Each structure stands twice: as structure tokens, then as C-alpha cells.
Amino acid sequence: MTITYPASRAMSAASAVYGVYALLRPAHLANAMKADADRRDSYDTLAKAYGVRDLAISAVGVFGPARAVRWAMAARIAGDLADCATLVARADEGVVRGKVMGVTLGWAALNAAALRWDER
């Protein structure tokens, strides 16, 4: 049996690792966003939501058939773009906005590249 979509499945596995991290250490997002004390709880909630979402989509991307992997990758890319818009809108500093854009758009690009590689 050959494994189809190996790069996409690898990216899904990497996203699953982040999902676990987000659930275990949700404060990472508030720290990265340099959030004030009064906004930290909302970032923790957001990080946990990202963790659950990423684990669910990643499970499909790692274990699903080829058609499901394509769907998971499209969902992952859409999620990265939505995360970018959400976090950039919430960022108080230009430096933080730049980092948010770099990370979220970087992951979107990596996911798109993996999918393109697999479908070549």
C-alpha cells in the first residue's frame, strides 16, 4: 500500500502537535500577543478552540482517505487565513501584527505548498 498525500499528512501531523500544545499551554497565545491581564482569559479560550479545531482537522488529514486529506488541507489553509484576520485585528502593536501575519500566513503557505506537492 502506498501512502498518498505524504506532505499533506506530515503537515497535518505538525498541526496536531500544535493542537496538543495549545490545549496544554493556552497561555502561549496571550504571551505572543502581549495581552494585558484583562484580555488573557479570552486568548486562553481562543487558544483552546484552536487546539480542538486543529486536532479534529488533523485527525482527518492524517488518517483519512485522499479526498478527506484534500478537504483537511483546504480547511487548514482557511483556518490559518481566518486566524490571521482574527489575531491581526486584536493585536495592539505593529510588531505583534507582523509576527502574527508571518506565522499564520507562513503556515497557510506551507500547507498550500504541501498540498500542491502531493497533487503534482
C-alpha positions as CSV (number, residue, x, y, z in Angstrom):
1,M,0.0,0.0,0.0
2,T,1.4,3.4,-0.9
3,I,0.7,6.4,1.3
4,T,-1.0,9.1,-0.7
5,Y,-0.5,12.8,0.2
6,P,2.6,12.3,2.4
7,A,3.5,16.0,2.6
8,S,-0.1,16.9,3.5
9,R,-0.3,14.2,6.1
10,A,3.0,15.4,7.6
11,M,1.7,19.0,7.8
12,S,-1.5,17.6,9.4
13,A,0.7,15.8,12.0
14,A,2.6,19.0,12.7
15,S,-0.7,20.8,13.2
16,A,-1.9,18.1,15.6
17,V,1.3,18.7,17.6
18,Y,0.3,22.4,17.8
19,G,-3.2,21.4,18.8
20,V,-2.0,19.5,21.7
21,Y,0.4,22.3,22.7
22,A,-2.5,24.9,22.5
23,L,-4.6,22.7,24.8
24,L,-1.8,22.1,27.3
25,R,-0.3,25.6,27.3
26,P,-3.1,28.0,26.2
27,A,-1.3,31.0,27.7
28,H,1.2,30.9,24.9
29,L,-1.2,32.8,22.7
30,A,-1.7,35.6,25.2
31,N,2.0,35.8,25.7
32,A,2.7,36.0,21.9
33,M,0.0,38.7,21.6
34,K,1.5,40.6,24.6
35,A,-2.0,40.7,26.0
36,D,-2.9,42.8,29.0
37,A,-4.1,40.9,32.1
38,D,-7.8,41.7,31.4
39,R,-7.6,40.0,28.0
40,R,-5.6,36.9,28.8
41,D,-8.6,34.7,29.6
42,S,-10.1,35.4,26.1
43,Y,-6.8,34.5,24.5
44,D,-6.7,31.3,26.5
45,T,-10.2,30.4,25.3
46,L,-9.2,31.2,21.7
47,A,-6.1,29.0,22.0
48,K,-8.1,26.1,23.3
49,A,-10.6,26.5,20.4
50,Y,-7.6,26.5,18.0
51,G,-6.3,23.3,19.7
52,V,-9.6,21.5,19.4
53,R,-10.1,22.6,15.8
54,D,-6.5,21.7,14.8
55,L,-6.8,18.2,16.4
56,A,-10.1,17.5,14.6
57,I,-8.9,18.6,11.2
58,S,-5.5,17.0,11.7
59,A,-7.1,13.6,12.5
60,V,-8.8,13.7,9.1
61,G,-5.6,14.9,7.4
62,V,-3.5,12.1,8.9
63,F,-5.9,9.2,8.9
64,G,-8.4,10.0,6.1
65,P,-8.6,8.8,2.5
66,A,-7.1,11.1,-0.2
67,R,-10.3,13.0,-0.7
68,A,-10.6,13.7,3.0
69,V,-6.9,14.8,3.1
70,R,-7.6,17.4,0.4
71,W,-10.6,18.7,2.4
72,A,-8.5,18.8,5.6
73,M,-5.8,20.8,3.9
74,A,-8.3,23.3,2.5
75,A,-9.8,23.6,5.9
76,R,-6.4,24.1,7.5
77,I,-5.5,26.8,5.0
78,A,-8.8,28.6,5.5
79,G,-8.3,28.3,9.3
80,D,-4.8,29.9,9.0
81,L,-6.2,32.8,7.0
82,A,-9.0,33.3,9.5
83,D,-6.6,33.1,12.4
84,C,-4.5,35.8,10.6
85,A,-7.5,38.1,10.3
86,T,-8.7,37.5,13.8
87,L,-5.4,38.0,15.5
88,V,-4.2,40.9,13.4
89,A,-7.5,42.7,14.3
90,R,-6.8,42.1,18.0
91,A,-3.1,43.0,18.1
92,D,-2.3,46.3,19.8
93,E,1.3,46.6,18.4
94,G,2.6,46.7,14.9
95,V,5.4,44.3,15.8
96,V,2.9,41.8,17.1
97,R,0.8,42.2,14.0
98,G,3.8,41.4,11.8
99,K,4.6,38.3,13.8
100,V,1.0,37.1,13.7
101,M,1.0,37.6,9.9
102,G,4.3,35.8,9.5
103,V,3.2,32.8,11.5
104,T,-0.3,32.4,10.2
105,L,0.4,33.2,6.6
106,G,3.6,31.1,6.8
107,W,1.6,28.1,7.9
108,A,-1.0,28.7,5.2
109,A,1.7,28.8,2.6
110,L,3.4,25.6,3.9
111,N,0.0,23.8,3.9
112,A,-0.7,25.1,0.3
113,A,2.8,24.0,-0.8
114,A,2.4,20.5,0.7
115,L,-0.9,20.1,-1.0
116,R,0.4,21.3,-4.3
117,W,3.5,19.0,-4.0
118,D,1.2,16.0,-3.3
119,E,-1.1,16.7,-6.2
120,R,1.8,17.3,-8.7
